[in-house]
Amino acid sequence: MVYLLSFARLSTPNDKQPTPRCHVDPTREQHTLGSLGTGGVMYGNGTIVSGPLESLIDLLMPGNVEEFDQDYVFSFLLSARFFIRSYELLGKLLESIPEPEPLERIVPLLGVWTRMFPYDFRDERMMNHVKHIVARCADTKLANVVPQLLCALLARLTELENHEEELRSYQSTVDNKTESISWPTATQLAQLLCRIERKLAKNVGPEEFVQCSPNLLKDPNREDFTPKLASAGNFSGGTSGAGHATSLDGKKTCNLESYLEWSARLRLLVANEILKCRNILDRNKQFELWSGAAQYCLLVGNYNSATAILESFDLPPVARLQVTWSKLSSTTSQQLDCMQRHAEGCGSLWSKQTEQHGNGSTDGRRSVLQSTLTDGSSKPSTSGSSASVATGSGVTRSTSNEWVVIPVFVDIIKLALKAREDCCVR
């Protein structure tokens, strides 16, 4: 029995085309919570929840192309990795269509597959199946459609290779950097962090959450926790730990680990920039710079960078700077305590922001957050509490096109690993 993971698809700020709405099979509308459909498929509120592998595979290519459901395809292609390898699945789908029959049913599936899971096609066995599809479509009306899909796939894979090459170049030089950094304003710094976050998030494939090691977050609270950037060839499929469920497909990318490493490096960078200052005045300036950047990141929805900055203030070497903390201005101290109440765990703050985001009200989100950040009723903080920094200096009013919700990435991984275990245990 295959249980479908309920991971939501994340759209990036660079997505230029909205995902088209798919026609929903009218027979699904008749199914209520927990009802059993044809072939042992279990439905819940009109949505497929689980079923035998063969029955779910049959639903990938409905007889009527208008009934093609992209949401189901995404959930199945993600969940099926625990039970069948991607190239085996594509081969099984090809075998189900006799040679003389046209491939009109499989081409839409291939289009969704290449767009949602392009990294699967780094496997030569997958590309062999694709070549077979191209050959069978050569003299049909699909002859012009398939090349367009392959061009888009090639562009995405080329973009990934360039991204990985860029990451490797950073890895080879960053450890030898010793010169001082000339920092911009807090607003400019926050905008730079947002661009970095968007680029890193864009290249994380959804399949990486089911292919990653269950020990990826073994000890995230360690001060020196910095996941090492590994080559794609070092990852293996199958079981990576006793009692843990992992994808049968080998991991072909390291974007997930790169994103975690970025967050860890940002925490250490902020702490190092504060600690290397020789006098209290310079340290206070660094506090104001990074707290201002954290505030701006929260205002535009970049929770990952904001949380990393705020957590760096709670590292023991920074928290021990009692004299520096006591010399902070009253405004900064009040904003520190306000941030501590609202950003700890991103609980109520995240709920308010996402609720407003769902309603399409960016002005409402901005007013909610700004009202909390300017609340000065709390007692000034003199210790390095976790997630407790924000300041108004250097932060300007953000425009609507700067808004983007980037959640705390570690929390997303925790939820994904939990859903992965639940899917396989059931």
N, C-alpha and C positions, 0 to 999 in steps of 0.2 A: 504494500500500500504506500503510495506516494502522497505526502502532505506538501501542499504548496506554501512556500515562504511568502510572507506578506510584506516584503520590503517595498517601500515606496520608491518610485523612480524619481531621481533628483534632476531637475533641469538646471543647467548652468547659465550664467549671464550671457554667454556667447552663443547660446542656441538661437538661431535665426529663424527657424521654421517651427511653428507649434506642432505638436503631435496631433495628427488628424483623429477625429472621433471615429470609433469603429462601430459598426452595426452589431448590436447584441442579439444573440440567438433568442428568438421569442420563446422557445421552449424553456429557457432558463428562468424566465419571468414567473413560470408556474411553480418553481421549486421554492419551498420555504426553508427555514432554518433546520438543518439536519436531515433534509429529505434525500432519498436515494434515487438517482437517475439511471439512465440506460448504461449497461456495462459496469455497474458497480460504482459509478461516479457519485460522490457525495457533494451536495449543494448546500450553501448557506446564504440565505437572502438573495437568491438568484446568482450567486457567484460560486464557481467551482472551488471546493476546499481540498478534496483529496480523491483518490481513486487508484485503481490498478494502473500500472505503467502503460500497458498496451492500450487501454481505453483512453488514457490521457493523450497518448501519442496520436491516436486517430482524430482527436479533436483539434490537433494543430492545423490540419488541412481540411476544412469543411468542404462539402460538395459545392456549396454556393459561396463564391468569393466574397459576396457582400456580408456574409456571416463571420468573416475573419475578425477575430478579437485580439488586438495587439496587447491589451493588458494581460489576458490569459497567456499569450505567447511569452511575454516577458517573465511572468511568474513561473511558468513551466520550465523554460530554458534555464532559469536560475536554480530551481529546485531539483530538476532532473539530474544535475551533476553528481548528486550523491548516489545515483543508481545506474547511470549509463554515461559513458564518455560522449563528448560532443560529436566527434567524428563518427562514432558508432550510431548515434541518433540520426545524423544526416544521412548516413548510408542506409539505415533502415527505412527512412522516409523515401529515399530514391527507389529502393527495392519494391516499395508498395505501389509504385506507378509503373506499369508495364512499358516496355520500350516504345511501342508505337504511339502510346497515349501522350498527348502534350503535357507540359509541365506547368500549366496555368495555375495549379493549386499550390505548387511549391515555390514559385517565384516570389509571390507576396511574402511568404514566410522567410525566404532568403533575404529579402529587402529589410525586414524588421530585424532579423538576426544580425546582419552585417552592420546595422546602425546601432543596435543596443549592445551587442557583444562583439565588437570588431576584433578584439584580441584573440578570440577563438580561432580566427583564420590565420594566425601565425603558425598553426600546426600544418605541416605539409600534407597530412592525411585529409584534413578539411579541404585544403586547396585542390587536392585530387578530385574530390567530389564536386567541387565548384567547376573544375574544368570539364567534368562529365556533363554537368548541367548546361554549360556554355555550348558544348558540342551538340547536345540534343535540341537546344533552342536556336541553333544557327539558321535553319531554314524555315522558321516559324515566325509568327507575328511578334514573338517575344525577343526577336534578334536584336532589337534596339533598346530593350529594357534592361537586359542583363548587363551589357557593357556599362550602362550608367551606374548600376549598383556597384560594379567592380571598380569604377573610377572613384566613386565616393569612398569605398573601402580602402583603396590604395592611398588616397589622400589622408585618411584618418591614421593608417598605419605609418605613413611617412611622418606625420606630425608626432606620433608617439616616439618614433626612433629619434627624431630631433630633440624631443623633450628628454629622453633618456640620456642622450649624448651630452646635453646641457647639464643634467644632474651629475654625470660622471666628471665633467670638467670642474664643477663646483667642488665636488668631493676631493679632487686631487689638489686643490689650491687653498681651500678654506682653512685647513689646519695649520698652514704656514703664515697666515696673516697676523702680523704683529703691529702694524702701524695704526695710529689713532684714526678714528672715524670722524669726519665732519658731518654732524647730524643736521637735517633740515628742521623745519618747524614741526610741532606735534601733529598738525593737520596733514602736512605733506608726508610725514612718516606713516601716519595711519592710512593714507591713501595708497602708499606704496605697499603696506602690509595687505591691504585688500586686494590689490592686483596680484600679489604673490599667492594669496589664498585661492583666488579664483582659478589661477592657472594650475595649481596643484590639485584642486578639487575636480577640475574638468577632466583630468587624465586618470582619475581613479575609476576603474571599471567595476560595475556592481558585482561581477563574479569574483572579484578579489576578496569580498567579505566571506564567501563560502570556501575559498581556496586557501586562505591564510592559516597560519599555525594557531592552534588554540592557546598557545603560550605567548601570543603576541603582546599581551598586556599583563604578563606574569607579575611584574613589579613596577607599575607605573609611578609609584610614589617615591622611588629612589631619586636622589638628586642627580645622579649620573646616568639616568635612564636615557640612552640615546640609541634607538634601534639602528643597527648598521645597514648601510645601503648594500644590498646583495645583488648579484647579477641574476638575470631571469633564469639562467641555466641551473642555478643552485637550488631551485625549488623543485619539489617532487610532489606528485599526487599521492592519492591513497591515504593511509592513516599516518598522521604525524605524531600521534600520541595515544597511549593506551586509553580506551574508553572514550575517545574523542572522535566526532564525525567530521570528515573533511571531504572535499570534492575529489572525484575520481580523476578529474583533469589536472594535469600539472600546472603549477602557477607560472604564467608566462610574463608577468610584469612585476615591478616592485614599487608601484605608485603608492600603495597603501603604506608601506614601510617608509617611503620617502616623506609622506605627509606627517607621519608620527615623528620622524626625525626632525622635520622642520619645526614642529611645536616644541620639541625638547631643546633644540638649538636656540630658539627664540627666548625661552625661559633663561637659559644659561647666558645668552647675550645680554639681556637686560640686567641680570645680577652682576655680571662682570663689569659692565659699563658703570654701574653704581659703585662697586667695590674698588675699582682702580682709581677713583677720585681721591686726591690727597687731602682735601679739606672739606669741611662741612658745607660751605657755600656751593662748591661744584657738585657735591652729592645731591643737594637740594635741587639744583638745576636739572640733574638727571631724573630725579623723582618727578619733577614737574613735566619734563618732556615725555616720559613714558606714561605717566598717569593721564596726561592730556591725550596721548595717542590711544590709550585704552578707552577713554571716554568717547572719542570720536568713533572708534571701532564699534562700540556698543550702539551709538546713535545710528549707524548705518547697517547694523545687523551682523557685523563680523565678530561673532562670539568666540570663535576659536582663537584669534589673535588676542582679543581682549582678555580671555581667560588665561592664556599663557603669560601675558604681561603681569596680570594680577597675581598669579601663582608664584611668579619669580620674587615678589615682595615678601612671600612667606617662607622662602628658603632660609635656613638658619643663619648663614653668614649675613644676609640682609636684615633679618629680623633682630639680630643682635646689635644693630646700630642704634642704640637707645638715644644717644645724644642727637643724632641726625633726625630721628623721628620726633624728638621733643622740639626741635627747631623749625619744624614745618609750620607754615602759616595756618592760622585758624580756619581759613576758607578751605585750604587743601585738606586739613584734618577732618573737617566736617564732611567733606565730600568723600573722603576715605571711608568713614563709617557708613555713609549712605550707600556707597558701592558694596560694602561688606554685607549689608542687609539684603540687598536686591540681587547681587550677582553671585552669591555663594551657591554653588551648584546650579546656577542659571535657572532656579526654580520658578518663582513668581514672575521674574523679569522675562524669562523665555516664554512663559504662558501668555503674558500680556502682549509681547511683540508678535508672536505667531498668530494670536487671535486677531489682532489688528491687521496683520498681513493677509489673513484669509479673507477679511472683509474689504481688502484693497484700500485701506485708509492709512497712507503713510504719514499724513499730518497728525492723525490720532496717535500713531505709534510714537512720533517724535515728541508730542506734547506729554504723553505718559512718561516717557523716559526722562525728558528734561525736567519734569516736575519732581521726579524722584532724585535726580542728580543735584538739584538745587535745594533740596530739603536740608536745612541747617540746624534742625532741632536736636541732633544727637550730640553726645559728648565727644570732643576731639580725641582722636586716637593717637597714642604715643608708642604703639607696638606694631610690629609687622604682621597684622592679621591677614589671613588668606582672602584673596579676591577683594581687596579693600582700597582701591585707588581710583580716583578720578579728579580732574581739575579743569576749570574752565579756561585756563590760559592757553592761547594758541588754537582754540577750537572754534571754528566758524560754523554757521548754519549750513547743513548739508542740503544738496538739491535732490529732487526725486529720482534722478537717474543714477544716483550713487547707492541707492538702497539695494541690498542683497543680503539674504539670510544665509549665513555660514555657521552652522551649529558647531558645538564643541565636538571635535572629531573623535576624541577618546570615548565620549558617551555614545556616539553613533556606532562605534566598533563594539562596545559592550552590548548594546541592544542587538546588533547583528549576530554576534556570537551566541547570545542567549536564544535568539530565534532559530539559529542553525541547530543548536543542540535539541531544542524542543521539537523541531521538524523531524529529526532522525530518531529521537527517543520514542515518539509516538508511532 
